[in-house]
Amino acid sequence: SSIQKELTKNVGLNLVSIDDIMEERNMWREGHPNQDDWNLAYSLAYEKLNKLLGDNKNVVFDGGSLKLSERETQRQIAKKCGANFKLIYVNTSVEEIKQRRMENNATKARGDLSNMEMETAFKMFEEPLKGEGPIVYNGGVNLGEWIQINIK
């Protein structure tokens, strides 16, 4: 989210956010999100991505994109619209993710997955391949400087 905020606020990119769609449609309610919620959120996000890129807008897609197939869908939408696709891989350890979840449980700043859903997400995750050309961000690096170097 920090990278997304920096890119939308200071670089001027348009935002397509899975979390925002989930929030707008109350998909974080008790017993949710379920698979139908995820399917709808990604479908709406891909529609918005297609529209913005089709209108020649620069966009940051803020979503888990855990699987290669999800990232490939985004890449194909960009290609169809004549846009360049860049994958930013936020390289965060499982321990750090768990720590951030504990902090979020206290603040309730954003929606949260159950422990079972989080474990499923960890199992689904496919680390980006070199052929995907990921731009890697490792926490602790000055975000402003990293953007100046890596995002053109």
PASE-413640 format. One record per residue (C-alpha): residue number from 1; residue in three letters; x, y, z. Coordinates in pm, 1 decimal. Layout:
<mimis>
<mimi NUM; "Ala"; <X; Y; Z>>
...
</mimis>
This chain:
<mimis>
<mimi 1; "Ser"; <0.0; 0.0; 0.0>>
<mimi 2; "Ser"; <287.0; 240.0; 68.2>>
<mimi 3; "Ile"; <417.5; 200.0; -285.4>>
<mimi 4; "Gln"; <67.4; 234.7; -430.5>>
<mimi 5; "Lys"; <6.7; 553.2; -231.7>>
<mimi 6; "Glu"; <338.0; 701.8; -340.5>>
<mimi 7; "Leu"; <276.9; 614.6; -706.1>>
<mimi 8; "Thr"; <-77.2; 752.5; -713.7>>
<mimi 9; "Lys"; <-7.3; 1064.7; -507.7>>
<mimi 10; "Asn"; <339.6; 1175.2; -614.8>>
<mimi 11; "Val"; <382.6; 1013.3; -955.5>>
<mimi 12; "Gly"; <20.6; 1067.7; -1063.4>>
<mimi 13; "Leu"; <-76.2; 714.3; -1159.6>>
<mimi 14; "Asn"; <-441.2; 610.1; -1159.7>>
<mimi 15; "Leu"; <-536.3; 340.1; -911.5>>
<mimi 16; "Val"; <-711.4; 8.0; -953.5>>
<mimi 17; "Ser"; <-730.3; -144.8; -605.8>>
<mimi 18; "Ile"; <-871.8; -482.0; -508.9>>
<mimi 19; "Asp"; <-896.9; -367.0; -146.0>>
<mimi 20; "Asp"; <-1094.4; -57.6; -246.2>>
<mimi 21; "Ile"; <-1340.1; -265.7; -447.6>>
<mimi 22; "Met"; <-1376.3; -509.9; -157.9>>
<mimi 23; "Glu"; <-1436.5; -219.4; 82.2>>
<mimi 24; "Glu"; <-1686.0; -40.9; -146.0>>
<mimi 25; "Arg"; <-1891.6; -360.1; -180.5>>
<mimi 26; "Asn"; <-1868.9; -458.3; 188.3>>
<mimi 27; "Met"; <-1686.6; -781.1; 105.5>>
<mimi 28; "Trp"; <-1494.5; -775.2; 434.4>>
<mimi 29; "Arg"; <-1812.4; -848.8; 631.7>>
<mimi 30; "Glu"; <-1844.4; -1147.1; 866.2>>
<mimi 31; "Gly"; <-1789.4; -1474.9; 681.2>>
<mimi 32; "His"; <-1637.3; -1302.8; 381.4>>
<mimi 33; "Pro"; <-1460.6; -1260.8; 150.9>>
<mimi 34; "Asn"; <-1561.2; -1581.9; -18.9>>
<mimi 35; "Gln"; <-1458.2; -1704.4; -362.5>>
<mimi 36; "Asp"; <-1750.6; -1525.5; -529.5>>
<mimi 37; "Asp"; <-1635.4; -1200.3; -367.5>>
<mimi 38; "Trp"; <-1280.6; -1247.8; -496.1>>
<mimi 39; "Asn"; <-1404.3; -1336.1; -845.1>>
<mimi 40; "Leu"; <-1624.6; -1026.4; -857.7>>
<mimi 41; "Ala"; <-1354.9; -796.2; -719.4>>
<mimi 42; "Tyr"; <-1096.7; -912.4; -974.3>>
<mimi 43; "Ser"; <-1350.0; -899.1; -1257.5>>
<mimi 44; "Leu"; <-1440.3; -538.8; -1170.5>>
<mimi 45; "Ala"; <-1072.7; -449.7; -1128.2>>
<mimi 46; "Tyr"; <-983.8; -592.3; -1468.8>>
<mimi 47; "Glu"; <-1272.5; -397.6; -1627.8>>
<mimi 48; "Lys"; <-1145.7; -76.1; -1468.9>>
<mimi 49; "Leu"; <-786.3; -154.4; -1570.3>>
<mimi 50; "Asn"; <-897.7; -216.4; -1928.3>>
<mimi 51; "Lys"; <-1093.7; 111.6; -1936.4>>
<mimi 52; "Leu"; <-815.3; 325.4; -1790.3>>
<mimi 53; "Leu"; <-543.4; 175.0; -2010.0>>
<mimi 54; "Gly"; <-775.0; 201.8; -2310.4>>
<mimi 55; "Asp"; <-803.7; 572.8; -2231.1>>
<mimi 56; "Asn"; <-420.0; 596.1; -2236.3>>
<mimi 57; "Lys"; <-395.5; 645.2; -1859.9>>
<mimi 58; "Asn"; <-101.9; 524.1; -1653.2>>
<mimi 59; "Val"; <-223.0; 283.0; -1387.9>>
<mimi 60; "Val"; <-102.9; 104.7; -1078.1>>
<mimi 61; "Phe"; <-289.2; -221.8; -1012.5>>
<mimi 62; "Asp"; <-289.3; -284.8; -637.5>>
<mimi 63; "Gly"; <-379.6; -645.9; -573.5>>
<mimi 64; "Gly"; <-226.6; -966.0; -450.5>>
<mimi 65; "Ser"; <-154.8; -1108.6; -795.9>>
<mimi 66; "Leu"; <-32.2; -1420.3; -621.9>>
<mimi 67; "Lys"; <-31.2; -1645.2; -924.4>>
<mimi 68; "Leu"; <151.0; -1616.5; -1253.5>>
<mimi 69; "Ser"; <-183.7; -1653.4; -1433.5>>
<mimi 70; "Glu"; <-320.5; -1342.5; -1256.6>>
<mimi 71; "Arg"; <-17.3; -1140.0; -1352.4>>
<mimi 72; "Glu"; <-41.4; -1271.7; -1706.9>>
<mimi 73; "Thr"; <-404.1; -1152.4; -1728.0>>
<mimi 74; "Gln"; <-289.2; -803.3; -1631.8>>
<mimi 75; "Arg"; <-3.9; -822.6; -1882.7>>
<mimi 76; "Gln"; <-246.6; -923.9; -2159.9>>
<mimi 77; "Ile"; <-487.2; -640.3; -2077.8>>
<mimi 78; "Ala"; <-196.7; -395.7; -2101.7>>
<mimi 79; "Lys"; <-78.8; -548.6; -2428.2>>
<mimi 80; "Lys"; <-429.2; -530.3; -2579.5>>
<mimi 81; "Cys"; <-443.8; -160.9; -2487.1>>
<mimi 82; "Gly"; <-95.5; -90.0; -2626.5>>
<mimi 83; "Ala"; <41.9; -17.4; -2278.9>>
<mimi 84; "Asn"; <368.0; -124.6; -2119.2>>
<mimi 85; "Phe"; <339.7; -363.3; -1825.5>>
<mimi 86; "Lys"; <577.7; -347.9; -1530.3>>
<mimi 87; "Leu"; <555.1; -588.4; -1239.4>>
<mimi 88; "Ile"; <656.1; -452.9; -900.4>>
<mimi 89; "Tyr"; <737.8; -736.5; -664.8>>
<mimi 90; "Val"; <722.3; -629.4; -302.0>>
<mimi 91; "Asn"; <956.6; -883.6; -150.6>>
<mimi 92; "Thr"; <824.0; -924.6; 204.4>>
<mimi 93; "Ser"; <900.4; -1215.1; 434.8>>
<mimi 94; "Val"; <623.3; -1432.4; 577.8>>
<mimi 95; "Glu"; <731.4; -1318.0; 925.3>>
<mimi 96; "Glu"; <689.2; -951.2; 829.6>>
<mimi 97; "Ile"; <347.2; -1020.7; 676.7>>
<mimi 98; "Lys"; <235.4; -1194.2; 995.5>>
<mimi 99; "Gln"; <363.4; -903.0; 1206.5>>
<mimi 100; "Arg"; <172.7; -652.4; 991.9>>
<mimi 101; "Arg"; <-142.5; -864.5; 1023.0>>
<mimi 102; "Met"; <-112.3; -857.3; 1401.9>>
<mimi 103; "Glu"; <-79.4; -478.2; 1391.9>>
<mimi 104; "Asn"; <-380.6; -453.1; 1159.6>>
<mimi 105; "Asn"; <-585.3; -674.1; 1392.0>>
<mimi 106; "Ala"; <-528.9; -409.9; 1660.4>>
<mimi 107; "Thr"; <-595.5; -104.0; 1442.7>>
<mimi 108; "Lys"; <-850.4; -248.7; 1196.5>>
<mimi 109; "Ala"; <-706.7; -5.6; 940.0>>
<mimi 110; "Arg"; <-793.8; -240.0; 653.5>>
<mimi 111; "Gly"; <-981.0; -559.6; 577.2>>
<mimi 112; "Asp"; <-825.5; -883.6; 691.7>>
<mimi 113; "Leu"; <-818.3; -1245.7; 589.5>>
<mimi 114; "Ser"; <-877.7; -1529.5; 830.3>>
<mimi 115; "Asn"; <-576.1; -1738.8; 929.2>>
<mimi 116; "Met"; <-698.1; -2017.2; 700.6>>
<mimi 117; "Glu"; <-736.9; -1776.7; 406.8>>
<mimi 118; "Met"; <-391.0; -1634.6; 469.2>>
<mimi 119; "Glu"; <-237.3; -1982.7; 474.1>>
<mimi 120; "Thr"; <-416.8; -2056.5; 146.1>>
<mimi 121; "Ala"; <-271.3; -1736.9; -0.5>>
<mimi 122; "Phe"; <79.5; -1836.8; 110.3>>
<mimi 123; "Lys"; <35.1; -2174.4; -61.1>>
<mimi 124; "Met"; <-101.6; -2013.7; -380.1>>
<mimi 125; "Phe"; <182.5; -1762.5; -411.4>>
<mimi 126; "Glu"; <409.8; -1810.2; -708.6>>
<mimi 127; "Glu"; <722.0; -1598.0; -682.4>>
<mimi 128; "Pro"; <774.0; -1392.6; -999.3>>
<mimi 129; "Leu"; <998.1; -1552.7; -1257.1>>
<mimi 130; "Lys"; <1292.8; -1367.2; -1409.2>>
<mimi 131; "Gly"; <1109.9; -1380.5; -1742.5>>
<mimi 132; "Glu"; <835.0; -1163.6; -1593.4>>
<mimi 133; "Gly"; <1093.6; -887.8; -1546.9>>
<mimi 134; "Pro"; <993.2; -800.3; -1192.0>>
<mimi 135; "Ile"; <1107.8; -474.7; -1040.2>>
<mimi 136; "Val"; <1189.5; -579.2; -683.6>>
<mimi 137; "Tyr"; <1122.9; -362.5; -380.4>>
<mimi 138; "Asn"; <1273.2; -472.8; -49.8>>
<mimi 139; "Gly"; <1139.6; -298.8; 260.5>>
<mimi 140; "Gly"; <1372.0; -59.3; 435.1>>
<mimi 141; "Val"; <1486.6; 100.7; 111.2>>
<mimi 142; "Asn"; <1400.0; 470.3; 76.4>>
<mimi 143; "Leu"; <1078.0; 456.4; -126.1>>
<mimi 144; "Gly"; <1119.2; 794.9; -294.7>>
<mimi 145; "Glu"; <1469.3; 710.3; -413.0>>
<mimi 146; "Trp"; <1361.6; 361.3; -521.4>>
<mimi 147; "Ile"; <1082.0; 510.3; -735.4>>
<mimi 148; "Gln"; <1322.1; 762.8; -894.0>>
<mimi 149; "Ile"; <1556.8; 477.6; -988.9>>
<mimi 150; "Asn"; <1304.0; 211.8; -1093.3>>
<mimi 151; "Ile"; <986.0; 379.6; -1216.1>>
<mimi 152; "Lys"; <1022.2; 591.7; -1523.6>>
</mimis>
